[in-house]
Amino acid sequence: MMSRADLWSKRLASAATQRRAEGGWRQRPTLDEADPLIDFAGNDYLGLAGDPRLAEAQAEGAKRFGAGARASHLVTGHHAVHERLEQRLAELTGRPRALLFSTGYMANLGVLQTLCDRHTRVFQDRLNHASLLDGARLAQAPSRRFHHRDLADLERLLERTPQDAPALVVSDGVFSMDGDTADIAGLADTCQRQGAWLMIDDAHGLGVLGEHGDGCVGRAHDQRQVTILVGTLGKALGSAGAFVAGDAALIDHLVQFARPYIYTTAQPPGVAAATLTALDILEQEPERRDRLHRHIADFRREAARLGLPLTDSTTPIQPVVLGDSARVMRWAERLARAGFRVGAIRPPTVPRGQARLRITLSAAHDATALDALLGALDACRREDAS
Ligand SMILES: *Cc1c(COP(=O)(O)O)cnc(C)c1O
């Protein structure tokens, strides 16, 4: 008989064997200053992560307030710069209040775990981000998945659910692996008819979509339509952290009860200072968004001309769905040899048979790099065809 001590190593070895057999073993590319590849895999949509003004604000903030926050927000970690950032985020999104979290993953866990329990019903788009699924699981709330972007399916599920249970509908604003957007107005209508609250995670829309870069919800849909808005700061805004925006009752409730808010050290104040600078740039340099959207249109037009399998995304996330993992790895390696880093996304991140390159565009790219990437994609396509 195997001893108990051997059981752990056996578990780890068998998980590793299975992952490798599926062609899904993951590697972390290690970047240094002299990274030779042009990045088409990140989420730095406006090119702010490398902007020296953010770095300066962060350094200055660290010098003034300390490298770390020293404690959680409810103890002595809540600095004036956090407070100012929350106000700016509330203004940007047209909400009465906003609450800063250390990461988007924690914001989603915080909201779902705090609001939901066994007696609530959660309805999630099938393609929602892992943190949303995990949050409902942590709350032990019965969760139903509706078909991707299918309002009729959602309505049917809501109708079948007992009226005496509070209902929360949850969706990504921009779907992180597909790049398509939720029908916010449609979801809001359905929720209003059914008396459900609506929560949108706009991690990839904030800074990119909306008239003011306020995302796919932002000021266009107020908190009566979208009760809970989550945005993240490590993507288009180029820094780190996340926030929940909504009315005072919601935010107060989270401050009192959200465990991922309460039991963690506050974000370093310098990071909040960098995000404030990112918000200034978002306001003062709308040309960054214009340039990004020109890149998106150019990429889609040329990729379609080459016959590449695009999705109907009009966001910076442009997946090329190739199907099987080995093919995705082959293309990604060829692209790396040509000088480009793209995401190679395989199950379990996406459903089986839908492995894909996840190509992301940024205002930091220039037209020459975009042309060269398209040329390299065309070479992959030809090699496959021959
Ligand atoms: C990236 C992402 C998150 C997590 O945000 P972090 O700040 O990186 O933890 C949450 N939701 C969605 C849809 C995301 O894409």
The ligand as an SDF file (V2000), in Angstrom:
LIG
                    3D

 15 15  0  0  0  0  0  0  0  0999 V2000
   -8.1600   40.6760  -15.7300 C   0  0  0  0  0  0  0  0  0  0  0  0
   -9.5730   40.4830  -15.3290 C   0  0  0  0  0  0  0  0  0  0  0  0
   -9.9330   40.4380  -13.9770 C   0  0  0  0  0  0  0  0  0  0  0  0
   -8.9050   40.4290  -12.8830 C   0  0  0  0  0  0  0  0  0  0  0  0
   -8.3510   41.6790  -12.6810 O   0  0  0  0  0  0  0  0  0  0  0  0
   -6.9160   41.7630  -11.9590 P   0  0  0  0  0  0  0  0  0  0  0  0
   -6.8330   43.1700  -11.5080 O   0  0  0  0  0  0  0  0  0  0  0  0
   -5.9270   41.3950  -12.9900 O   0  0  0  0  0  0  0  0  0  0  0  0
   -6.9580   40.7960  -10.8280 O   0  0  0  0  0  0  0  0  0  0  0  0
  -11.2630   40.3600  -13.6590 C   0  0  0  0  0  0  0  0  0  0  0  0
  -12.2070   40.2880  -14.6310 N   0  0  0  0  0  0  0  0  0  0  0  0
  -11.8980   40.2870  -15.9280 C   0  0  0  0  0  0  0  0  0  0  0  0
  -12.9750   40.1950  -16.9480 C   0  0  0  0  0  0  0  0  0  0  0  0
  -10.5600   40.3780  -16.3250 C   0  0  0  0  0  0  0  0  0  0  0  0
  -10.2390   40.3410  -17.6070 O   0  0  0  0  0  0  0  0  0  0  0  0
  1  2  1  0
  2  3  1  0
  2 14  2  0
  3  4  1  0
  3 10  2  0
  4  5  1  0
  5  6  1  0
  6  7  2  0
  6  8  1  0
  6  9  1  0
 10 11  1  0
 11 12  2  0
 12 13  1  0
 12 14  1  0
 14 15  1  0
M  END
$$$$
